Amino acid sequence: MFAIIQTSGHQHKVQPGQTIDVDRLGTDAGGEVTFDQVLLVSKDDGSVVAGSPTVDGAQVVGVVDAHHRGPKIRVFRRKRRKGMRRTTGHRTDLTRVRITNITEI
C-alpha cells in the first residue's frame, strides 16, 4: 500500500514504515502529524483511488523523528564584462517524518 501526498508544494510517494524529509513543521520531535492532502491511494489488492484533486477522507499519519538542516547549496552569480561576482549560500530547514499509517475511507 502506498499513497502520494502533497505538503508545502511538494509531492511525496509514501509507504508505512518509510521516512521522508519535508519542509520544517511546527510539531515537536516525537509528536504526531497528519497529512490531509492525499492525491492518490494504492491498496494491496491492486486497486487505485485517485482524487480530483484530493481523495476524500484519506489521511496519512506520521511521527516526527527529528528536525535538521539540508545540505548547503552554493549560489554563484556573475555578470560578464562587469567584474560583478557574488557567492551566497542556502540551507533548508527540514523535518524527518516516519510514516506509520495510511487510512482511506
Backbone bond lengths (Angstrom), bond angles and torsions (degrees), N, CA, C in turn:
res aa  C-N    CA-C-N  psi(-1)  N-CA   C-N-CA  omega(-1)  CA-C   N-CA-C  phi
1 M - - - 1.442 - - 1.525 108.18 -
2 F 1.325 115.89 133.87 1.457 120.16 175.48 1.519 108.98 -143.55
3 A 1.325 114.94 165.90 1.456 121.12 179.19 1.518 108.35 -143.42
4 I 1.309 115.55 157.32 1.458 122.05 173.54 1.520 106.77 -114.18
5 I 1.347 115.31 120.49 1.456 120.50 -177.94 1.519 109.55 -115.76
6 Q 1.329 115.03 160.45 1.459 121.26 176.38 1.517 108.35 -122.93
7 T 1.336 115.57 127.09 1.443 121.28 177.09 1.518 109.11 -144.92
8 S 1.299 116.73 129.73 1.470 124.00 179.13 1.522 112.10 56.20
9 G 1.317 117.34 35.62 1.454 120.78 177.89 1.520 114.63 81.58
10 H 1.338 118.43 2.27 1.459 122.45 179.11 1.522 109.06 -113.85
11 Q 1.331 116.84 147.94 1.452 122.05 177.27 1.520 108.91 -108.38
12 H 1.337 116.00 137.63 1.453 121.77 -178.31 1.522 109.25 -131.46
13 K 1.335 116.50 137.57 1.458 121.96 171.92 1.520 106.89 -92.68
14 V 1.338 117.52 121.35 1.464 121.44 -172.68 1.524 110.39 -126.48
15 Q 1.342 114.58 151.28 1.456 123.65 174.21 1.517 107.66 -134.25
16 P 1.334 118.65 154.96 1.463 119.83 176.32 1.530 110.89 -59.63
17 G 1.338 116.21 134.31 1.451 121.63 -178.97 1.515 114.07 93.42
18 Q 1.302 118.43 -10.51 1.464 123.24 -178.34 1.527 110.07 -85.60
19 T 1.342 116.68 149.51 1.459 120.99 174.14 1.517 108.62 -110.87
20 I 1.336 115.67 138.42 1.461 121.17 178.84 1.522 108.69 -130.68
21 D 1.316 115.88 155.94 1.455 122.90 174.77 1.517 108.41 -106.41
22 V 1.343 116.39 122.12 1.460 122.27 178.44 1.519 108.16 -121.64
23 D 1.324 117.08 168.08 1.456 120.72 176.17 1.519 109.45 -59.30
24 R 1.328 116.44 154.72 1.467 122.98 -172.02 1.520 111.45 -52.70
25 L 1.353 115.42 127.03 1.449 122.78 176.11 1.525 109.06 -104.18
26 G 1.314 117.12 156.97 1.453 121.64 -177.96 1.517 113.90 -83.51
27 T 1.323 119.08 3.90 1.451 123.07 -178.60 1.526 110.40 -84.63
28 D 1.331 117.37 139.80 1.460 121.30 177.79 1.526 110.58 -71.28
29 A 1.326 115.59 162.16 1.464 121.35 177.76 1.525 109.19 -62.97
30 G 1.323 116.30 134.84 1.460 121.83 -176.65 1.511 113.14 92.44
31 G 1.323 117.68 -11.03 1.459 121.33 179.84 1.522 111.80 -80.84
32 E 1.313 115.34 161.71 1.458 121.42 -179.24 1.518 109.79 -98.36
33 V 1.325 116.28 139.40 1.458 121.94 179.70 1.530 108.45 -128.10
34 T 1.340 116.26 142.33 1.456 122.10 -179.03 1.524 109.17 -119.96
35 F 1.325 115.74 129.54 1.458 121.91 176.67 1.525 107.84 -102.60
36 D 1.341 116.66 118.45 1.458 121.45 -177.37 1.518 113.12 -95.50
37 Q 1.315 117.70 -20.07 1.465 120.49 -178.88 1.527 109.28 -87.00
38 V 1.328 115.04 82.64 1.456 122.12 179.19 1.519 107.49 -101.02
39 L 1.320 116.65 119.14 1.463 120.89 -175.64 1.519 112.74 -88.78
40 L 1.348 117.66 -29.80 1.458 121.22 -176.87 1.519 108.68 -154.88
41 V 1.342 115.90 142.40 1.466 121.42 175.44 1.519 107.71 -129.99
42 S 1.339 116.38 127.51 1.456 122.43 175.79 1.513 107.98 -112.88
43 K 1.318 117.24 124.57 1.463 122.19 -176.77 1.528 109.92 -91.13
44 D 1.349 115.39 170.79 1.458 120.89 -178.45 1.521 112.53 -68.95
45 D 1.323 117.86 -26.70 1.471 120.11 -178.96 1.529 112.53 -81.46
46 G 1.325 117.89 2.34 1.460 121.43 176.70 1.511 114.68 97.82
47 S 1.331 118.26 -7.23 1.456 119.71 179.65 1.523 110.07 -78.96
48 V 1.319 115.01 147.41 1.458 122.16 -177.71 1.519 108.85 -123.84
49 V 1.336 115.95 132.16 1.458 121.56 175.99 1.521 106.98 -114.87
50 A 1.318 116.08 114.84 1.458 121.20 179.50 1.518 108.94 -107.99
51 G 1.306 116.51 138.49 1.449 121.38 -179.82 1.507 111.86 -95.42
52 S 1.332 114.98 167.15 1.458 118.79 175.94 1.519 109.13 -137.07
53 P 1.299 122.53 84.16 1.466 126.39 1.27 1.519 113.90 -88.80
54 T 1.358 119.01 -19.86 1.461 119.66 -178.37 1.517 110.01 -121.01
55 V 1.342 115.78 159.59 1.461 122.34 177.80 1.527 107.59 -84.01
56 D 1.333 116.25 125.43 1.464 120.65 -178.48 1.528 109.88 -69.51
57 G 1.339 116.62 130.34 1.453 121.56 175.84 1.514 115.26 81.95
58 A 1.299 118.97 -2.91 1.466 120.97 -179.56 1.524 109.97 -87.36
59 Q 1.332 115.33 140.80 1.454 121.50 178.86 1.521 109.75 -141.46
60 V 1.319 115.24 149.09 1.455 122.10 172.88 1.521 106.58 -119.96
61 V 1.329 116.74 125.43 1.459 122.56 -176.20 1.518 108.67 -110.47
62 G 1.333 115.64 136.08 1.453 120.72 179.21 1.515 111.40 -142.47
63 V 1.335 115.11 169.42 1.457 122.58 179.12 1.521 107.62 -119.07
64 V 1.334 116.45 133.43 1.462 121.19 179.63 1.525 108.63 -75.62
65 D 1.335 116.69 119.74 1.468 121.31 179.12 1.522 111.19 -86.41
66 A 1.341 117.37 -49.22 1.461 119.48 -175.52 1.517 109.76 -162.10
67 H 1.325 115.22 162.07 1.456 123.03 171.02 1.525 106.79 -109.90
68 H 1.327 116.68 135.67 1.461 119.98 179.77 1.514 109.09 -151.67
69 R 1.318 115.63 179.36 1.461 120.78 179.11 1.519 109.33 -113.93
70 G 1.330 115.15 145.60 1.450 120.88 -178.41 1.518 111.76 -76.60
71 P 1.320 116.24 -177.60 1.463 119.65 -179.92 1.519 111.84 -69.12
72 K 1.326 115.35 154.66 1.464 120.28 179.98 1.524 109.53 -74.84
73 I 1.303 115.22 133.74 1.463 121.90 177.46 1.514 107.63 -112.73
74 R 1.319 116.98 124.78 1.452 122.18 179.67 1.529 108.97 -95.69
75 V 1.328 115.84 129.51 1.468 121.83 178.69 1.520 107.36 -116.08
76 F 1.330 115.76 119.38 1.459 121.04 -179.36 1.514 108.32 -116.75
77 R 1.336 116.65 125.15 1.461 121.86 179.51 1.513 109.29 -119.38
78 R 1.305 114.60 142.17 1.458 118.94 175.94 1.513 109.08 -150.16
79 K 1.330 114.68 154.91 1.454 120.67 173.53 1.515 106.76 -120.66
80 R 1.290 115.28 128.51 1.458 118.83 -176.07 1.528 111.21 -68.24
81 R 1.306 114.22 143.62 1.463 124.47 177.17 1.531 113.45 65.07
82 K 1.310 119.66 9.56 1.465 121.59 -178.40 1.531 112.39 -113.54
83 G 1.295 117.45 -17.90 1.451 120.64 -177.80 1.518 113.18 78.88
84 M 1.325 117.45 11.99 1.462 121.32 -178.67 1.525 109.24 -90.23
85 R 1.342 116.30 121.80 1.461 122.52 176.52 1.528 108.45 -138.79
86 R 1.335 117.24 131.37 1.451 122.57 178.21 1.522 108.82 -136.09
87 T 1.302 116.99 133.97 1.453 122.34 175.23 1.528 107.96 -120.73
88 T 1.316 115.52 123.78 1.460 121.33 175.73 1.515 108.42 -128.30
89 G 1.308 116.55 163.87 1.450 121.30 179.61 1.517 110.68 -130.35
90 H 1.326 114.83 166.86 1.454 120.04 -178.66 1.526 108.96 -154.50
91 R 1.340 116.47 137.24 1.460 122.58 172.38 1.522 107.88 -131.58
92 T 1.323 116.96 126.68 1.448 122.25 -177.72 1.532 110.34 -85.61
93 D 1.333 117.01 137.42 1.458 121.79 173.87 1.528 108.50 -79.89
94 L 1.334 116.53 125.68 1.457 122.00 -174.88 1.525 110.67 -123.73
95 T 1.335 115.03 160.72 1.451 122.96 173.96 1.526 107.75 -126.64
96 R 1.341 116.40 130.11 1.461 120.96 177.44 1.523 108.22 -92.79
97 V 1.349 115.75 121.79 1.461 122.79 -176.79 1.518 109.04 -118.40
98 R 1.343 115.90 130.60 1.469 122.16 175.36 1.522 108.27 -99.25
99 I 1.326 117.52 120.30 1.457 123.02 -176.97 1.524 109.03 -76.87
100 T 1.335 116.39 128.22 1.465 120.27 -178.82 1.519 113.59 -108.82
101 N 1.335 117.59 -34.01 1.464 118.53 -172.37 1.525 110.12 -153.44
102 I 1.337 115.48 145.21 1.463 122.57 172.63 1.532 106.70 -123.46
103 T 1.340 116.07 120.58 1.466 119.93 179.05 1.510 109.34 -117.29
104 E 1.332 114.68 140.21 1.477 120.91 178.77 1.514 107.13 -139.97
105 I 1.322 115.86 122.73 1.465 120.03 -177.74 1.510 110.50 -91.46
